[in-house]
C-alpha cells in the first residue's frame, strides 16, 4: 500500500491528540488525520480502544465516522500502515506492563538500517506547516550526522517486481515486530472529513429549524443502535463528539471519538449481553446518575447521555462550562447561580422532578418546545433507573412515533 497524505491545517486540539485537515495527494480527496502521541500507557490504552472500535464499525453505517486507514509512526519522518485486524505489539505490551516499552538498545533491524524499502513502501505524511513530523529537527540531525536512516528514500533499483518486493516487505515487517526494535512514537488515524464541524458549531451557528433538529435526533438514534448492536458502548456521547457533514439534502450526523468506548462481543439468546462497567468516565453534563454514583453500569448510560443531548437540541438549551467561553448544547439543573449536571443532581436527589420543556435558559432565537409525547420520551430516557430507559434498538421507533403524535 502506498498512499501519500498532505496535512493542510490544524482543525482541532485536545488533551490526547491533534486533528488536521488533509488530503490524498493522488486523488485530492479530503480527509481528517488525527495524531495520537504514544507517550504513556494510559493514553495508549485509549488509542487502542478507539482504533479497535473504529475498525469494528468500519464503513458500515452512514452516521458513524469512517476510518480509512491507520498508520504507525516509527521515526521522525517514517510511518508504516497497520494491517487490518492487527495491533502494534509494542503498544499492547506498554499497556499490559503499565509503562512505555522502548526498543532494546543496540538492536537495529536490517530493514531500517540498510534497506530503504520499508519507509518507501509505507504511507508517509507531508506536513505543509512543519509542526508535526519535526522537519526542522530532521534537517538539523542530517547536518550533524550526515544521513538519516529513518527518512523515506527512493529505492536504489525499481527493477524488482512489485509482487516480490511486497512479499519481502511483509517478511521484514514481521521480523522487526518480532525483534521488538520498532519505536512507536504515535498513531495516525485517517478518517473521513466532516465540513460542518461538531454539533455545537453546526446547530448554534444557524437559526433553529424543527425539521433539522428532528433529523439530527433520528440519526443519532440510528448510530447508537448500530453501535450497541455491535457491543460497543460509547461512554462519552456529547455534542463535541458528534460531527456533521453538510449535504444538499441536509446534515449527515457522524458519531466520533471512541477513546472511552468499550466493546463486548458476547451474545446470548440472540441478544447482546448487558456487560457492566465500573470506570467513572465521560463528560460531567452528559454522564448518567449511576456513573456519577460510582456504581456498575451498562450501555444504558449512553441512553441517558442521548436524552441530555436530545432535550438540548430540541429546545436549544445551552450553557458555558466553567473555565471556558464556548457555548455548548446541554441540559442542567440550576442551583442558584450555579449549574448542576442532571445526572449528578438525580443521583443526589432521587425524587427530582425534571421540568420538560425547560421554558427558560434557552438560547435565542427559540424553537417551538417539544410536544407532550416527546417530553414523555425524554423523561423515560433520563430516568434514574437504567432499566426504565428505552434500549437503543427501541429508541428510533419511539422517537418517530412521538414526533408523529405531536405533529397531529
C-alpha positions in Angstrom: 0.0 0.0 0.0 1.4 3.4 -1.0 -0.7 6.4 -0.2 0.6 9.9 0.3 -1.3 12.3 2.6 -0.7 16.0 2.9 -1.5 17.9 6.1 -3.2 21.2 5.2 -4.2 22.8 8.5 -4.9 22.0 12.2 -8.6 21.9 12.9 -8.7 20.7 16.5 -6.6 20.0 19.5 -7.4 18.2 22.7 -5.7 16.6 25.7 -5.0 13.4 23.8 -4.1 14.5 20.2 -4.3 16.9 17.3 -6.6 16.7 14.3 -5.6 18.0 10.9 -7.5 18.6 7.7 -5.6 16.9 4.9 -6.0 15.3 1.5 -4.8 12.4 -0.5 -2.2 13.6 -2.9 -3.2 11.2 -5.7 -6.9 11.9 -5.6 -7.3 15.2 -3.8 -9.9 13.6 -1.6 -10.2 15.5 1.7 -9.6 13.5 4.9 -9.3 14.2 8.7 -5.9 13.0 10.1 -5.7 12.5 13.9 -2.2 12.2 15.5 -2.2 10.4 18.8 1.3 10.6 20.5 2.1 7.3 22.4 3.8 8.9 25.4 2.2 7.0 28.3 0.4 3.7 28.8 -2.9 5.3 29.9 -3.2 7.3 26.6 -2.0 4.3 24.5 -4.9 2.2 26.0 -7.4 4.8 25.0 -5.9 5.0 21.5 -6.1 1.2 21.0 -9.7 1.2 22.3 -10.6 3.9 19.7 -8.8 2.0 16.9 -10.5 -1.3 17.8 -13.9 0.3 17.9 -13.5 2.2 14.6 -12.2 -1.0 12.9 -15.3 -2.8 14.2 -17.6 -0.2 12.8 -15.6 0.0 9.6 -17.6 2.0 7.0 -20.8 0.2 7.7 -23.0 3.0 9.0 -23.6 6.4 7.5 -23.9 8.0 10.9 -20.6 6.7 12.4 -17.3 8.2 11.4 -15.4 6.1 8.9 -11.8 5.0 9.4 -9.9 4.9 6.1 -6.5 3.7 7.5 -4.2 3.7 10.5 -0.5 4.4 10.4 2.2 3.8 13.0 4.9 6.4 13.3 8.2 4.7 13.9 10.6 7.6 13.3 10.6 11.4 12.8 9.6 11.0 9.1 8.7 7.4 8.8 5.3 5.6 9.1 4.0 2.2 8.3 0.4 1.1 7.7 -1.2 -1.3 10.2 -2.7 -4.4 8.6 -6.4 -4.9 9.2 -7.1 -6.8 12.5 -3.5 -6.2 13.7 -2.4 -4.1 16.7 1.2 -2.9 17.3 2.6 -5.4 19.7 4.9 -2.8 21.3 1.9 -0.6 22.3 -0.1 -3.6 23.6 3.0 -4.5 25.7 3.2 -1.0 27.0 -0.5 -1.1 28.2 0.0 -4.5 29.9 3.2 -3.5 31.7 2.0 -0.1 32.7 5.0 1.7 31.2 6.0 2.7 27.7 8.2 -0.1 26.3 11.2 1.2 24.4 13.2 -0.8 21.8 16.1 -2.8 23.1 19.3 -0.8 23.0 21.8 -1.8 20.4 19.4 -3.8 18.2 18.5 -2.5 14.8 16.6 -4.1 12.1 18.3 -4.6 8.8 15.2 -3.1 7.1 15.7 0.2 9.0 19.4 0.5 8.8 20.3 -1.0 5.4 17.2 -1.1 3.2 15.0 1.8 2.3 12.2 -0.4 1.1 10.2 -0.1 4.4 9.8 3.6 4.6 9.3 4.0 0.9 6.5 1.4 0.7 4.7 2.7 3.8 2.4 5.6 3.8 4.0 9.0 4.5 2.7 12.4 5.6 3.8 15.6 4.1 3.2 18.5 6.6 3.0 21.9 5.0 3.2 23.6 8.4 6.2 21.6 9.6 4.6 21.3 13.0 4.0 17.6 13.4 6.7 15.5 11.9 9.7 17.6 13.0 11.1 18.5 9.6 13.4 21.1 11.2 14.8 18.7 13.7 15.3 16.1 10.9 17.3 18.6 8.9 19.4 19.5 11.9 20.0 15.9 12.6 21.2 15.3 9.0 23.6 18.2 9.3 25.2 16.7 12.4 25.2 13.0 11.3 25.3 13.3 7.5 22.4 11.0 7.0 19.0 10.0 8.4 18.4 6.3 8.1 14.7 6.8 9.0 13.9 9.3 6.3 12.0 7.8 3.4 14.2 7.4 0.3 13.8 6.3 -3.3 14.7 2.6 -3.7 18.1 2.1 -5.4 16.5 0.0 -8.0 13.0 -0.1 -9.4 13.6 -3.2 -11.4 12.4 -5.6 -8.7 9.0 -6.9 -9.4 6.3 -5.3 -7.2 4.9 -8.7 -6.0 8.3 -9.9 -4.9 9.0 -6.6 -3.3 5.8 -6.6 -1.3 6.5 -10.2 -0.2 9.9 -9.2 1.1 8.5 -6.1 2.9 5.9 -8.2 4.7 8.6 -10.6 5.9 10.7 -7.7 7.1 7.8 -6.2 9.0 7.3 -9.5 10.8 11.0 -9.7 11.7 11.1 -6.2 13.0 7.9 -6.7 15.1 9.3 -10.0 16.5 12.7 -8.4 17.2 10.9 -5.6 19.1 13.2 -2.9 17.6 10.4 -0.7 16.2 9.8 2.5 18.0 6.1 3.5 18.5 6.0 7.3 18.5 2.4 7.9 17.5 -0.7 6.5 15.9 -2.2 8.4 12.9 -5.9 7.7 12.2 -7.0 8.8 8.7 -10.8 9.3 8.7 -13.5 10.9 6.6 -13.6 14.7 6.8 -16.7 16.5 8.2 -17.0 20.0 6.9 -19.8 21.1 9.3 -17.8 21.0 12.5 -19.2 19.5 15.6 -22.9 19.5 16.6 -22.5 22.6 18.8 -20.9 24.6 16.0 -23.3 23.4 13.4 -26.6 24.0 15.2 -25.8 27.1 17.1 -24.5 28.9 14.0 -27.9 28.5 12.4 -31.5 29.6 13.2 -33.5 26.9 14.8 -35.3 24.5 12.5 -37.6 21.9 13.8 -37.2 19.5 10.8 -33.4 19.8 11.1 -33.5 19.1 14.8 -35.7 16.0 14.3 -33.3 14.7 11.6 -30.4 15.1 14.0 -32.1 13.2 16.8 -33.2 10.4 14.5 -29.7 10.0 13.0 -28.2 9.8 16.5 -30.7 7.1 17.4 -29.7 5.1 14.4 -26.0 5.4 15.1 -26.2 4.4 18.8 -28.5 1.4 17.9 -25.8 0.3 15.4 -23.0 0.7 18.0 -24.9 -1.2 20.7 -25.8 -4.0 18.3 -22.0 -4.5 17.8 -21.4 -4.5 21.5 -19.8 -1.0 21.6 -20.7 1.3 24.5 -19.5 4.8 23.6 -19.4 6.2 27.2 -18.7 9.8 26.1 -21.7 10.9 24.0 -21.9 14.7 23.8 -22.3 17.3 21.0 -18.5 17.8 20.9 -18.1 14.2 19.8 -20.8 14.4 17.1 -19.5 15.7 13.7 -21.6 17.0 10.8 -21.2 16.6 7.1 -23.1 19.3 5.2 -25.0 18.0 2.1 -27.7 19.4 -0.2 -30.2 17.2 1.5 -29.4 18.3 5.0 -26.8 17.5 7.7 -25.4 14.0 8.0 -24.5 13.2 11.6 -21.4 11.3 12.5 -20.7 9.9 15.9 -17.0 10.1 16.6 -14.2 9.9 19.3 -14.2 6.3 20.6 -11.4 6.8 23.1 -13.5 5.9 26.1 -15.6 3.2 24.4 -15.8 -0.4 25.5 -16.5 -3.4 23.4 -18.2 -6.7 24.3 -18.7 -9.4 21.7 -20.7 -11.6 24.0 -24.1 -12.6 22.6 -26.7 -14.7 24.5 -30.0 -15.9 23.1 -29.7 -13.6 20.2 -29.4 -10.5 22.4 -26.4 -8.5 23.4 -25.3 -9.3 26.9 -25.6 -6.4 29.3 -22.0 -6.0 30.2 -21.3 -4.0 33.3 -18.6 -1.3 33.5 -17.1 0.3 36.6 -14.8 3.1 35.4 -16.2 6.6 36.1 -15.7 8.3 32.8 -17.4 10.7 30.4 -18.2 14.4 30.5 -19.9 15.9 33.5 -23.0 17.4 32.0 -23.9 14.2 30.0 -23.0 11.4 32.5 -25.7 9.1 33.8 -26.6 9.1 37.6 -25.2 5.6 38.0 -21.9 6.7 36.6 -21.9 9.7 38.9 -22.6 7.4 41.9 -19.7 5.1 41.1 -22.0 2.1 40.5 -21.5 -0.5 37.9 -23.4 0.5 34.7 -24.3 -0.8 31.3 -24.8 0.6 27.8 -28.0 2.2 29.1 -25.7 5.0 30.3 -25.4 6.0 26.7 -29.2 6.4 26.5 -29.1 8.9 29.4 -26.4 10.9 27.5 -28.6 10.9 24.4 -31.5 12.2 26.5 -29.5 15.1 27.6 -28.5 15.9 24.1 -31.9 15.4 22.6 -33.5 17.8 25.1 -30.8 20.4 24.4 -31.2 20.1 20.6 -35.0 20.2 20.6 -35.2 23.2 22.9 -31.9 24.9 22.0 -30.7 24.8 25.7 -27.1 25.9 26.1 -24.6 26.6 28.9 -21.0 27.8 29.2 -18.9 25.4 31.3 -16.7 27.0 34.0 -13.3 27.9 32.7 -14.4 28.1 29.0 -16.1 30.6 26.8 -17.6 28.1 24.3 -21.3 27.9 24.3 -22.4 24.3 24.4 -25.7 22.4 23.9 -26.7 20.7 27.1 -29.3 20.5 29.9 -28.8 21.0 33.6 -30.4 21.9 36.9 -30.0 25.5 38.3 -28.7 25.7 41.9 -28.8 29.5 42.5 -26.1 30.9 40.2 -24.5 27.5 39.6 -25.4 24.9 37.0 -25.5 21.3 38.1 -25.4 18.3 35.7 -28.6 16.4 35.5 -27.0 13.0 36.3 -25.3 14.4 39.4 -28.5 16.0 40.8 -30.5 12.9 40.1 -28.0 10.8 41.9 -28.2 13.1 45.0 -31.9 13.6 44.8 -33.9 10.6 43.6 -37.2 12.5 43.8 -36.0 15.3 41.5 -38.8 16.2 39.0 -37.4 17.4 35.7 -39.3 20.2 34.0 -39.7 19.4 30.3 -39.9 21.6 28.4 -37.5 23.8 30.3 -39.1 27.2 29.2 -36.1 29.2 30.4 -32.4 29.4 29.9 -32.8 28.7 26.2 -30.6 30.3 23.5 -32.5 32.7 21.3 -34.0 32.5 18.7 -36.2 29.9 20.4 -37.6 26.9 18.6 -41.1 25.7 19.4 -41.0 23.5 22.6 -41.3 19.7 22.2 -44.8 18.3 22.4 -46.2 16.0 25.2 -45.2 12.7 23.5 -41.6 13.8 23.0 -41.5 15.2 26.6 -42.7 11.8 27.9 -40.0 10.0 25.9 -37.3 12.4 27.2 -38.3 11.7 30.8 -38.0 7.9 30.1 -34.5 8.4 28.6 -33.5 10.4 31.7 -34.9 8.0 34.2 -32.9 7.4 37.3 -33.3 3.6 36.9 -31.3 2.5 33.8 -33.8 -0.4 33.2 -36.6 2.1 32.8 -34.9 3.8 29.9 -35.7 2.5 26.4 -33.0 0.4 24.8 -31.1 1.6 21.7 -32.9 -0.8 19.4 -36.3 0.6 20.6 -35.3 4.2 20.6 -35.6 5.2 16.9 -39.1 3.8 16.6 -40.2 5.5 19.8 -38.8 8.9 18.6 -40.6 8.6 15.3 -43.8 7.7 17.0 -43.5 10.6 19.5 -42.8 13.1 16.7 -45.7 11.8 14.7 -48.1 12.0 17.6 -47.0 15.6 18.4 -47.4 16.7 14.8 -51.1 15.8 15.0 
